[in-house]
């Protein structure tokens, strides 16, 4: 199990069959799984940029190192972070050409709200599409503006954090908590809209930012907001990376799945990201029982 990916525009699970050199992506929504999680771990691989700025997956067969990835893939991730998240501070002359090709295209700045009420600011390459927000697990969002390139948009992003106090990260713990007990949609929409207006006012007051950006203020909403699928959920009580499991994936939000189990009325939320690097044995395994305490809440 190599991890959840939204690279195809919808949630999939990248997997590699035993003794096969290449991985494949299995669509998650509507899929059924029955497996035993083993103690074995593998490097889940990573991604790289080509000279034209496109990003692709790197297959890996190496054993894991000190982290969840092998030493090679960990190094690639470190270089990626240094180039992408500090590019605007390093300067164009010091950014690798592969990353520069990616950064030289228009980028959008968004304000995202999560189901627990958390707000964050972020960036995404290109001028259209909502895959980045979907893979982040956002609930409500607005695209505030489009910038000429990835350097400018990161300067604006840092200013939003420094001046307005808007975070650039929301923990997976908070995202999961929100899916179990979401805040009122109207209140979250109002907070996202208000924060977006503050961002646009800040940008308008900065001549350099205003000259290199175009305001958008376009709304985005996760399609599951307000649906029965994402209401009345219970946290999946068992660890996915150990034991036996059997479930159907009803829907996905980021790396979080709504799971249905045969013979169990409750529907669960689980973080499929915990399966990354886990070796599983597919087969007719009897699933471990789940102890549901939803009646206590």
C-alpha positions as CSV (number, residue, x, y, z in Angstrom):
1,X,0.0,0.0,0.0
2,X,1.8,3.1,-1.3
3,X,-0.7,5.8,-0.2
4,X,-3.7,7.8,-1.2
5,X,-3.4,9.9,-4.4
6,X,-5.6,12.4,-6.1
7,X,-3.4,12.7,-9.1
8,X,-6.1,11.4,-11.5
9,X,-8.6,13.9,-10.2
10,X,-10.4,11.6,-7.8
11,X,-9.2,9.6,-4.8
12,X,-7.2,6.4,-5.5
13,X,-5.0,4.1,-3.6
14,X,-1.6,3.4,-5.1
15,X,-0.7,-0.2,-4.7
16,X,2.0,-2.6,-5.9
17,X,1.4,-6.3,-6.2
18,X,4.1,-8.6,-4.8
19,X,7.1,-9.1,-7.1
20,X,5.8,-6.5,-9.6
21,X,8.1,-3.6,-10.5
22,X,5.4,-1.0,-11.2
23,X,2.5,0.2,-9.0
24,X,-1.1,0.9,-10.1
25,X,-3.8,3.2,-8.8
26,X,-7.1,1.6,-7.6
27,X,-10.1,4.0,-7.5
28,X,-11.3,4.1,-3.8
29,X,-14.9,5.3,-3.9
30,X,-17.1,2.2,-4.0
31,X,-14.2,-0.2,-3.6
32,X,-14.3,-3.2,-1.2
33,X,-11.3,-4.4,0.8
34,X,-10.6,-7.5,2.9
35,X,-7.1,-8.0,4.1
36,X,-4.7,-8.8,6.9
37,X,-2.1,-6.1,7.7
38,X,1.4,-7.6,8.1
39,X,4.3,-6.2,10.2
40,X,6.3,-5.7,7.0
41,X,6.9,-2.1,5.7
42,X,8.2,-0.9,2.4
43,X,9.2,2.5,1.0
44,X,6.1,4.0,-0.6
45,X,8.2,5.9,-3.2
46,X,8.0,9.7,-3.9
47,X,7.5,12.1,-6.7
48,X,9.8,14.1,-8.9
49,X,9.7,17.0,-11.4
50,X,10.7,16.6,-15.0
51,X,12.5,19.4,-16.9
52,X,9.2,20.8,-18.1
53,X,7.8,21.1,-14.6
54,X,5.5,18.1,-14.7
55,X,5.4,15.8,-11.7
56,X,5.5,12.0,-11.7
57,X,5.7,9.1,-9.3
58,X,9.0,7.4,-8.6
59,X,8.7,3.7,-8.0
60,X,10.9,2.3,-5.1
61,X,11.8,-1.2,-3.9
62,X,14.2,-0.1,-1.2
63,X,13.8,-1.0,2.5
64,X,12.6,1.9,4.7
65,X,15.3,4.0,6.4
66,X,15.0,5.9,9.7
67,X,11.8,7.5,8.5
68,X,8.8,6.2,6.6
69,X,10.8,6.3,3.3
70,X,14.2,5.0,2.3
71,X,17.2,7.2,2.4
72,X,17.1,8.0,-1.3
73,X,13.4,9.0,-1.3
74,X,13.8,10.9,2.0
75,X,16.6,13.0,0.3
76,X,14.4,13.7,-2.7
77,X,11.6,14.9,-0.4
78,X,14.0,17.1,1.5
79,X,15.3,18.7,-1.8
80,X,11.7,19.2,-3.0
81,X,10.7,21.0,0.2
82,X,13.8,23.2,0.1
83,X,13.2,24.2,-3.5
84,X,9.4,24.6,-3.4
85,X,8.7,26.1,0.0
86,X,11.8,28.4,0.1
87,X,12.0,29.3,-3.6
88,X,10.8,32.8,-3.1
89,X,13.4,33.4,-0.5
90,X,16.3,31.7,-2.4
91,X,15.7,33.7,-5.5
92,X,15.2,32.5,-9.1
93,X,18.9,32.1,-9.8
94,X,19.2,29.5,-7.1
95,X,16.2,27.3,-7.9
96,X,16.8,24.0,-9.8
97,X,15.5,24.3,-13.4
98,X,13.0,21.5,-12.9
99,X,11.4,23.3,-10.0
100,X,11.7,26.6,-11.8
101,X,9.7,25.2,-14.7
102,X,6.9,24.4,-12.3
103,X,7.1,27.8,-10.5
104,X,7.2,29.9,-13.7
105,X,3.5,29.2,-14.4
106,X,0.5,31.0,-12.8
107,X,-0.4,30.0,-9.3
108,X,-3.5,30.6,-7.2
109,X,-3.8,31.4,-3.6
110,X,-6.7,29.9,-1.7
111,X,-8.3,30.2,1.8
112,X,-9.6,26.8,2.9
113,X,-11.9,25.9,5.8
114,X,-12.0,22.4,7.3
115,X,-14.8,20.6,8.9
116,X,-13.6,21.4,12.4
117,X,-13.6,25.1,11.7
118,X,-9.9,25.5,11.1
119,X,-8.8,28.0,8.4
120,X,-5.6,27.8,6.3
121,X,-4.0,29.7,3.4
122,X,-2.3,27.7,0.6
123,X,-1.2,27.8,-3.0
124,X,-1.8,25.6,-6.0
125,X,-0.3,25.6,-9.5
126,X,-2.4,26.4,-12.6
127,X,-5.4,28.6,-13.1
128,X,-8.2,26.0,-12.8
129,X,-9.3,22.8,-11.1
130,X,-9.9,21.9,-7.4
131,X,-7.8,18.7,-7.0
132,X,-5.4,20.4,-4.5
133,X,-8.2,21.3,-2.2
134,X,-9.8,17.9,-2.5
135,X,-6.5,16.1,-1.6
136,X,-6.0,18.4,1.4
137,X,-9.4,17.4,2.8
138,X,-10.9,20.9,2.6
139,X,-14.6,21.4,3.3
140,X,-15.2,24.9,2.1
141,X,-12.7,27.2,0.3
142,X,-12.3,30.3,-1.9
143,X,-9.7,31.0,-4.5
144,X,-8.6,34.5,-3.5
145,X,-6.3,35.4,-6.4
146,X,-4.1,34.2,-9.2
147,X,-0.5,35.3,-9.3
148,X,1.9,35.6,-12.2
149,X,4.1,32.8,-10.9
150,X,4.9,30.6,-7.9
151,X,7.4,33.0,-6.4
152,X,4.9,35.9,-6.0
153,X,2.2,33.7,-4.7
154,X,4.4,32.4,-1.9
155,X,5.4,35.9,-0.9
156,X,1.7,36.7,-0.6
157,X,1.1,33.5,1.3
158,X,3.8,34.3,3.8
159,X,2.4,37.8,4.2
160,X,-1.1,36.4,4.9
161,X,0.4,34.3,7.7
162,X,2.6,37.1,9.1
163,X,0.1,40.0,8.8
164,X,-3.3,38.3,9.2
165,X,-2.2,35.3,11.3
166,X,-3.7,32.7,9.0
167,X,-1.9,29.3,9.3
168,X,-0.5,27.4,6.4
169,X,-1.2,24.0,8.0
170,X,-4.0,22.1,9.6
171,X,-3.2,18.8,11.3
172,X,-4.7,15.5,10.3
173,X,-5.9,15.1,13.9
174,X,-8.0,18.3,13.5
175,X,-9.3,17.3,10.1
176,X,-10.5,13.9,11.4
177,X,-12.1,15.5,14.4
178,X,-14.0,17.8,12.1
179,X,-15.4,15.0,10.0
180,X,-16.7,13.4,13.2
181,X,-18.3,16.6,14.4
182,X,-18.4,19.2,11.7
183,X,-19.1,22.9,12.4
184,X,-22.1,24.6,10.8
185,X,-21.5,25.0,7.1
186,X,-22.9,28.5,7.0
187,X,-20.6,29.7,9.8
188,X,-17.6,28.1,8.1
189,X,-18.5,29.7,4.7
190,X,-18.8,33.1,6.4
191,X,-15.4,32.7,8.1
192,X,-13.7,31.7,4.8
193,X,-15.4,34.5,2.9
194,X,-14.4,37.0,5.6
195,X,-10.8,35.8,5.6
196,X,-10.6,36.0,1.8
197,X,-11.8,39.6,1.9
198,X,-9.1,40.5,4.4
199,X,-6.5,38.8,2.1
200,X,-7.7,40.8,-0.9
201,X,-7.6,44.1,1.1
202,X,-4.1,43.4,2.2
203,X,-2.9,42.6,-1.3
204,X,-4.6,45.7,-2.7
205,X,-2.7,47.8,-0.2
206,X,0.6,46.4,-1.4
207,X,1.6,47.9,-4.8
208,X,4.0,45.0,-5.6
209,X,1.4,42.4,-4.8
210,X,-1.4,44.2,-6.6
211,X,0.7,44.5,-9.7
212,X,1.6,40.8,-9.9
213,X,-1.8,39.3,-9.0
214,X,-5.4,39.3,-10.2
215,X,-8.3,38.9,-7.6
216,X,-10.6,36.0,-8.1
217,X,-12.7,35.3,-5.0
218,X,-14.2,32.1,-6.4
219,X,-16.0,29.7,-4.2
220,X,-15.3,25.9,-3.9
221,X,-17.1,23.3,-1.8
222,X,-16.4,19.7,-1.2
223,X,-19.2,17.7,-2.8
224,X,-19.9,15.7,0.3
225,X,-20.8,18.8,2.4
226,X,-24.3,18.4,3.7
227,X,-24.7,14.8,2.4
228,X,-26.0,11.9,4.4
229,X,-22.7,10.0,3.6
230,X,-20.7,12.5,5.8
231,X,-23.1,12.8,8.7
232,X,-23.4,10.8,11.9
233,X,-20.0,9.2,11.5
234,X,-18.0,7.3,14.1
235,X,-14.2,7.0,14.3
236,X,-13.0,3.6,13.1
237,X,-11.8,2.0,16.4
238,X,-9.2,-0.3,15.0
239,X,-5.7,0.5,13.6
240,X,-5.6,-0.2,9.9
241,X,-1.9,-1.1,9.8
242,X,-2.4,-4.1,12.1
243,X,-5.0,-6.9,12.3
244,X,-7.7,-8.0,9.9
245,X,-10.2,-5.7,8.2
246,X,-13.1,-5.9,5.8
247,X,-15.0,-2.8,4.6
248,X,-16.4,-0.8,1.6
249,X,-15.2,2.7,0.9
250,X,-18.3,4.9,0.6
251,X,-16.5,8.2,-0.1
252,X,-13.2,10.0,0.4
253,X,-12.3,13.5,1.7
254,X,-8.5,14.0,1.4
255,X,-7.0,10.8,2.7
256,X,-10.0,10.2,5.0
257,X,-12.5,7.5,4.1
258,X,-16.1,6.7,5.0
259,X,-16.1,3.0,5.7
260,X,-19.1,0.6,5.8
261,X,-18.9,-2.8,7.4
262,X,-21.2,-5.7,6.7
263,X,-23.5,-6.3,9.6
264,X,-22.7,-3.0,11.3
265,X,-25.1,-0.1,11.2
266,X,-22.6,2.6,12.1
267,X,-20.5,4.2,9.4
268,X,-16.9,4.9,10.2
269,X,-14.2,7.5,9.3
270,X,-10.6,6.2,8.9
271,X,-7.4,7.8,7.9
272,X,-6.1,5.7,5.0
273,X,-2.8,7.6,5.2
274,X,-1.9,5.2,8.0
275,X,-1.6,2.4,5.5
276,X,1.2,4.1,3.5
277,X,4.1,1.6,3.3
278,X,2.1,-1.2,4.9
279,X,2.3,-4.7,3.3
280,X,-1.1,-6.4,3.3
281,X,-2.3,-9.9,2.5
282,X,-5.6,-9.8,0.5
283,X,-7.9,-12.7,1.0
284,X,-10.9,-14.1,2.9
285,X,-9.7,-13.0,6.3
286,X,-12.3,-12.8,9.1
287,X,-12.2,-9.1,10.2
288,X,-11.5,-8.2,13.7
289,X,-14.5,-7.1,15.7
290,X,-15.2,-3.4,16.1
291,X,-16.3,-2.0,19.5
292,X,-18.6,0.9,18.7
293,X,-19.4,3.4,21.4
294,X,-21.4,5.8,19.4
295,X,-24.3,5.5,21.8
296,X,-22.2,7.3,24.4
297,X,-22.1,10.5,22.5
